[in-house]
C-alpha cells in the first residue's frame, strides 16, 4: 500500500502531464502558462483553470 505523500505526488505528476497534453506549459512549481491567442497581448492570472479559457492567454498559479 502506498503512503499518502507518494500517492499525492503521483496525482500531481498525472495532473501536470494532463495539463501539458492540452497546452498548459509549466513555468515553475505551481505556475503554468496557456497561450490560446498568440495575437493577444494580455495574460489573465487565475487560480482555477476553466474550459472557457481555451482561447485566452492564462497564467495559472496553484
C-alpha positions in Angstrom: 0.0 0.0 0.0 1.3 3.5 -0.9 1.6 6.2 1.7 -0.5 9.4 1.2 2.6 11.5 0.3 3.6 9.2 -2.5 0.0 9.0 -3.8 -0.3 12.8 -3.7 3.0 13.2 -5.6 1.8 10.7 -8.2 -1.5 12.5 -8.6 0.3 15.8 -9.0 2.5 14.3 -11.7 -0.5 13.0 -13.5 -2.2 16.4 -13.3 0.9 18.0 -14.8 1.0 15.5 -17.6 -2.7 16.1 -18.4 -2.2 19.8 -18.3 0.7 19.7 -20.7 -1.3 17.4 -23.1 -3.9 20.2 -23.5 -1.4 23.0 -24.0 -0.5 24.2 -20.4 3.2 24.8 -20.2 4.9 24.5 -16.8 6.9 27.7 -15.9 7.8 26.8 -12.3 6.4 24.8 -9.4 2.7 25.7 -9.3 2.8 28.0 -12.3 1.5 27.1 -15.8 1.0 29.2 -18.9 -1.6 28.6 -21.6 -1.4 30.6 -24.8 -4.8 30.5 -26.6 -4.4 33.6 -28.7 -0.8 34.5 -29.8 -2.0 37.8 -31.2 -3.4 39.0 -27.8 -1.0 40.9 -25.5 -3.0 40.3 -22.3 -2.3 37.4 -19.9 -5.0 36.7 -17.3 -3.8 35.4 -14.0 -6.1 32.8 -12.3 -6.1 30.3 -9.5 -8.5 27.8 -11.1 -8.4 26.8 -14.7 -11.7 26.6 -16.7 -12.5 25.2 -20.1 -13.9 28.6 -21.2 -10.3 29.9 -21.1 -9.2 27.8 -24.1 -9.0 30.9 -26.4 -7.3 33.1 -23.7 -3.7 33.6 -22.6 -3.8 32.5 -19.0 -1.2 32.2 -16.2 -2.4 29.6 -13.6 -0.9 29.9 -10.1 -1.7 27.0 -7.8 
